[in-house]
Amino acid sequence: MKIMRRVRAVCAALMALCLIAAPLCARADLTARFIDVGQGDSCLITCDGESMIVDGGTADNSSKLVALMKALDVDELKYMVNTHPHDDHVGGLCGPLNKVRVDAAYSSTLDYDQNYFISYKRYAQKQGVSLGTLSAGDTLKLGGADVYVLAPIGDTADISDINDTSIILRVVYGRTSMLLTGDAGLGEEQTLIDSGTELKSDLLKVGHHGAVTSSGAEFLREVSPQWAVISVGADNDFGHPADETLKRLSSAGANVLRTDKNGTITVNSDGKTITLTAERNFKSITADEPVGETYIGNKNTKKFHRQSCHTLPAEKNRVELKSRDEAIKQGYVPCKNCNP
């Protein structure tokens, strides 16, 4: 009888321990929303009950951001990041600063003579938050996600194009990753490549709304994204996204989504795979199921490659393969360099 009582006591203790430990072991998903703010950028990221916003679009998007946060029960932002002080990135942040508690606010600079950026600083100070800067090597923690600051790198005082001082973030959650590049152009991309930092990411937020001066071929080879999100306004005056940029993204094997075509784009990660959905013109597909990706086979070696692979065969030896399944069925084996 005493033995039975002891066994029951041990079982009860173990059950109590499991109940206590369960909340600590549970892992919530990471969700990133690339918000349709027209010709601008804004991304709201939530992980384990903590939230951050990267850019806010133009000032007329303030109420939209506030309404979205209210609908999602986001009443506090751990971080607010303005990648650079242009009005299509900083203007909409003033609304959330008025309505939502912000723990820390950042920008690529503390001094920029532009009304919306001045308002951003003023509203942050009104909350008692001192505006800070971020630079390469800094790390932010958002729930179970690590947010690595890859750029700006070094002294930016001599950089004439403010776009090339953009804060660039790599968000890592488990085995999944996203790269947010602000309006970084070819110059900042090259600086990143030269730094040797890890760039490979499952998803790329395309720089500068798909401008021809961003998303260079070498940069895309380094990032090797399966997905690319372009935040852009319909029928904008800048011709964004440029046809040349879209071609480079296609050659890199990236599946492209655009806020002007698809509305707000939602990315969810369980730490192993990412799933994308959009407001319109898109169905839910996981990152393990690429849409429309074609591969290049080598007739001689019978290997197949991603279109972005640096070991593609000569044109005369190439064969286009419509899918990975088709490549395998025809007897091709995956290239070990690009792991298609």
C-alpha positions in Angstrom: 0.0 0.0 0.0 2.8 2.4 0.9 4.5 1.6 -2.4 1.3 2.4 -4.3 0.9 5.7 -2.5 4.5 6.6 -3.3 4.0 5.7 -7.0 0.8 7.9 -7.1 2.7 10.7 -5.4 5.6 10.5 -7.9 3.1 10.4 -10.8 1.3 13.4 -9.5 4.5 15.3 -9.1 5.6 14.5 -12.6 2.2 15.6 -14.0 2.4 18.9 -12.1 6.0 19.4 -13.4 4.8 18.8 -17.0 1.9 21.3 -16.6 4.3 23.9 -15.3 6.8 23.2 -18.0 4.4 23.1 -20.9 3.9 26.8 -21.4 7.7 27.3 -21.3 8.2 24.6 -24.0 5.3 25.7 -26.2 6.5 27.5 -29.3 4.3 30.1 -31.0 4.6 30.9 -34.7 6.2 34.0 -36.2 4.0 36.1 -38.4 5.1 38.9 -40.7 2.6 41.0 -42.5 3.9 43.1 -45.5 1.1 45.7 -45.4 -0.3 47.2 -48.5 0.6 50.9 -47.9 0.7 51.9 -51.6 4.0 53.3 -52.8 5.9 52.7 -49.5 7.1 50.0 -47.1 5.6 48.6 -43.9 6.0 45.2 -42.2 4.5 44.2 -38.9 6.2 41.2 -37.2 4.8 39.3 -34.2 6.5 36.4 -32.4 5.6 34.8 -29.0 3.4 37.7 -28.1 6.0 40.4 -28.9 5.6 42.7 -31.9 7.7 45.1 -34.0 7.1 47.3 -37.0 9.6 48.1 -39.7 8.6 51.3 -41.6 5.1 52.7 -41.9 4.5 53.9 -45.4 3.4 57.4 -46.0 1.5 59.6 -43.4 -1.9 58.8 -44.9 -1.4 55.1 -43.8 -1.3 56.0 -40.1 -4.9 55.2 -39.4 -4.6 51.9 -41.4 -1.7 50.7 -39.3 -3.5 51.7 -36.1 -6.7 49.8 -37.1 -4.7 46.7 -38.1 -2.9 46.7 -34.7 -6.2 47.1 -32.9 -7.7 44.2 -34.9 -4.7 42.0 -34.0 -4.8 43.1 -30.3 -1.3 44.6 -30.6 -1.2 47.3 -28.0 2.6 47.4 -27.5 5.5 47.4 -29.9 8.8 46.2 -28.5 10.6 47.8 -31.4 9.8 50.4 -34.1 12.3 50.6 -36.9 12.5 53.2 -39.6 14.9 51.9 -42.1 15.7 55.4 -43.4 14.0 58.8 -43.2 12.2 59.1 -46.5 8.5 59.9 -46.1 7.2 56.7 -47.7 8.9 54.8 -44.9 8.6 57.0 -41.9 5.4 59.0 -42.4 2.9 56.3 -41.3 4.8 55.6 -38.1 3.4 58.7 -36.3 -0.1 57.1 -36.0 1.1 54.1 -34.0 3.4 56.3 -31.9 0.2 58.2 -30.8 -1.9 55.1 -30.1 0.4 52.2 -29.2 3.1 51.9 -26.5 6.5 51.7 -28.1 9.4 50.4 -26.0 12.3 51.3 -28.4 12.4 53.4 -31.6 15.2 53.4 -34.2 16.2 55.0 -37.5 19.3 55.0 -39.7 20.0 58.6 -38.6 19.0 61.0 -35.8 19.1 64.2 -38.0 17.2 64.7 -41.2 15.5 67.9 -42.2 12.1 66.5 -43.3 8.8 67.2 -41.7 7.6 63.6 -41.3 10.9 62.5 -39.8 10.9 65.4 -37.4 7.4 64.4 -36.4 8.6 60.8 -35.8 11.3 62.1 -33.4 8.8 64.4 -31.7 6.1 61.7 -31.1 8.8 59.3 -29.9 10.0 61.9 -27.4 6.4 62.5 -26.3 6.2 58.8 -25.3 9.5 59.2 -23.4 11.3 57.1 -26.0 14.7 58.3 -27.1 15.3 57.7 -30.8 18.3 55.5 -31.4 20.3 54.1 -34.4 21.1 50.6 -35.4 24.2 49.4 -37.3 25.8 46.2 -38.4 26.4 43.8 -35.5 23.4 44.8 -33.4 20.9 42.1 -32.5 17.3 42.5 -31.4 15.4 39.7 -29.7 11.7 39.3 -30.6 10.2 36.3 -28.7 11.9 33.3 -30.1 13.2 35.1 -33.1 16.6 36.8 -33.6 16.7 40.0 -35.6 20.2 40.6 -36.9 21.2 44.1 -38.1 23.4 43.6 -41.2 23.6 47.3 -42.3 24.4 50.1 -42.4 28.1 49.2 -42.1 30.6 51.6 -40.8 30.6 55.4 -41.2 27.8 56.5 -43.6 28.6 60.2 -43.4 30.1 60.2 -47.0 27.2 58.2 -48.6 25.3 60.7 -50.7 22.3 58.5 -51.4 20.3 58.1 -48.2 18.8 54.9 -49.6 22.2 53.3 -49.2 22.2 54.0 -45.5 19.1 51.8 -45.0 18.9 49.6 -42.0 18.9 46.0 -43.2 17.5 43.3 -41.0 17.7 39.5 -41.2 14.9 37.9 -39.1 15.7 34.3 -38.1 13.2 32.0 -36.5 14.3 28.4 -36.2 15.5 27.2 -39.6 13.6 30.0 -41.5 14.7 33.5 -42.4 13.6 36.7 -44.0 15.8 39.6 -45.2 14.3 43.1 -45.1 16.3 45.6 -47.1 14.6 49.0 -46.9 15.5 51.0 -50.0 19.1 49.6 -50.2 20.6 50.0 -53.7 23.4 48.2 -55.5 26.0 50.1 -53.5 24.8 48.9 -50.1 24.2 45.5 -51.5 27.8 45.3 -52.6 29.0 46.5 -49.2 27.0 43.6 -47.7 28.5 41.1 -50.1 32.0 42.3 -49.4 31.4 42.1 -45.6 31.0 38.3 -45.9 27.9 38.3 -43.7 25.3 35.6 -44.0 22.7 36.7 -46.5 20.9 33.5 -47.6 17.3 33.8 -46.7 14.0 32.1 -47.5 12.3 35.4 -48.3 13.5 38.7 -49.5 11.7 42.0 -49.0 12.9 43.5 -52.3 14.8 46.7 -52.0 13.5 50.1 -53.1 10.1 48.8 -54.3 11.7 46.8 -57.2 13.7 49.7 -58.6 16.3 48.8 -61.3 19.0 50.2 -59.0 18.4 47.4 -56.4 18.4 43.6 -56.3 21.5 43.1 -58.3 22.3 39.6 -59.8 25.2 38.9 -57.5 23.2 40.0 -54.4 20.3 37.7 -55.4 22.8 34.8 -55.8 24.0 35.4 -52.3 20.5 35.6 -50.8 19.0 32.9 -53.0 15.4 33.6 -51.9 12.6 31.3 -52.6 10.1 34.1 -52.2 10.4 37.8 -52.9 7.9 40.4 -51.7 7.7 43.8 -53.5 6.0 46.6 -51.6 4.8 49.0 -54.3 1.9 51.2 -55.3 -0.3 50.5 -58.3 0.4 52.7 -61.3 3.1 54.6 -59.4 5.0 57.4 -61.1 8.4 55.7 -60.8 7.8 52.6 -63.0 8.3 50.3 -60.0 8.9 47.4 -60.1 11.3 47.6 -63.1 11.1 44.9 -65.7 14.8 44.3 -65.4 14.5 43.7 -61.7 11.6 41.3 -62.2 13.7 39.4 -64.7 16.6 39.2 -62.3 14.3 37.8 -59.6 12.9 35.3 -62.0 16.4 34.2 -63.0 17.2 33.8 -59.3 14.3 31.3 -58.9 12.3 33.6 -56.6 8.5 33.5 -56.5 7.4 37.1 -56.6 4.5 38.6 -54.7 3.5 42.3 -54.9 1.4 44.4 -52.7 -0.1 46.2 -55.7 -1.3 42.9 -57.1 -1.8 40.8 -54.0 -2.6 43.3 -51.3 -1.2 42.7 -47.8 1.0 39.6 -47.8 1.2 37.4 -44.7 4.1 35.2 -43.9 3.9 32.5 -41.2 6.8 30.4 -39.9 6.7 27.5 -37.5 10.5 27.5 -37.4 10.7 24.8 -40.1 8.8 26.1 -43.1 7.1 29.3 -44.1 3.6 29.6 -45.5 2.5 32.7 -47.5 -1.1 34.0 -48.0 -2.3 37.2 -49.5 -5.5 39.3 -49.6 -6.1 38.5 -53.3 -4.9 36.7 -56.4 -3.0 34.0 -54.4 -3.6 30.7 -52.6 -1.9 29.4 -49.5 1.3 27.6 -50.5 4.2 26.5 -48.3 7.8 27.4 -49.1 8.4 23.7 -49.7 6.1 23.9 -52.7 7.6 26.5 -55.1 5.3 28.1 -57.6 6.4 28.2 -61.2 10.0 27.5 -60.5 11.8 26.0 -63.5 15.2 24.3 -63.3 18.1 23.9 -65.7 19.4 20.4 -66.5 22.8 19.6 -67.9 22.5 17.1 -70.7 26.0 15.8 -70.1 26.3 15.4 -66.3 22.5 14.8 -65.8 22.5 17.2 -62.9 19.8 19.9 -62.5 20.3 23.3 -61.1 18.4 26.4 -59.8 18.5 29.2 -62.4 20.6 31.2 -59.9 23.3 28.5 -59.6 26.8 29.7 -60.4 27.7 26.3 -62.0 25.1 26.4 -64.8 26.1 24.5 -67.9 26.9 26.1 -71.2 23.8 27.1 -73.2 24.2 24.2 -75.7 24.1 21.7 -72.9 21.1 23.1 -71.1 17.6 21.7 -70.9 14.7 23.4 -69.2 12.8 21.3 -66.6 9.4 22.5 -65.6 9.5 21.1 -62.0 11.7 19.2 -59.6 9.5 16.1 -60.0 10.1 16.3 -63.8 13.8 16.5 -63.3 13.9 13.5 -61.0 11.6 11.5 -63.4 14.0 12.2 -66.3 16.9 10.8 -64.3 18.6 14.1 -63.3 20.2 14.5 -59.9 20.3 17.7 -57.8 23.4 19.9 -58.0 25.2 19.9 -54.7 26.0 23.6 -54.9 22.5 25.1 -55.2 20.5 22.2 -53.7 17.5 22.5 -55.9 
